């Protein structure tokens, strides 16, 4: 297996790097919300199977909203500069 031909590349434009960084932040927050986010309702007022299937979409929406409101500086932590 020849690994020497594989080079680490980075997106060319600053906007592409920012978009990738934002996507990484959203994915990270979505995973965190799976474990630490809102829980499904139990008992008579629970949503049943529909609520459990819909909760992943809600976690993704929450993660997107949170990543728009705060910057976790993932771009600078990878050694890339924005701009």
C-alpha positions, -999 to +999 in steps of 0.1 A: +000+000+000+015+033-011+005+060+013+031+086+001+008+097-027-020+107-003-017+144+006-037+163+032-057+189+014-077+218+026-105+236+009-093+265-012-115+294-003-120+309+031-158+305+027-154+268+019-133+264+051-159+283+071-187+261+057-168+229+065-161+242+100-198+251+106-208+216+094-184+200+118-197+222+147-233+212+138-224+175+137-206+178+171-235+196+187-260+172+173-241+142+188-239+160+221-276+167+222-283+130+217-269+124+251-274+156+270-303+172+252-341+171+257-356+137+265-387+121+251-419+125+271-430+094+290-464+083+301-498+093+289-486+125+271-456+108+254-453+109+217-446+072+213-427+059+183-433+091+163-416+112+190-385+090+191-381+091+153-387+129+152-363+136+180-332+132+158-345+158+134-352+182+163-316+176+177-302+185+142-324+217+142-313+226+177-276+220+167-279+242+136-295+270+156-268+267+184-240+267+159-253+299+142-254+316+176-220+306+189-186+299+174-167+269+188-135+279+169-131+245+152-115+263+122-087+278+143-082+245+162-073+227+130-045+252+123-064+269+095-069+306+093-102+322+084-094+346+056 
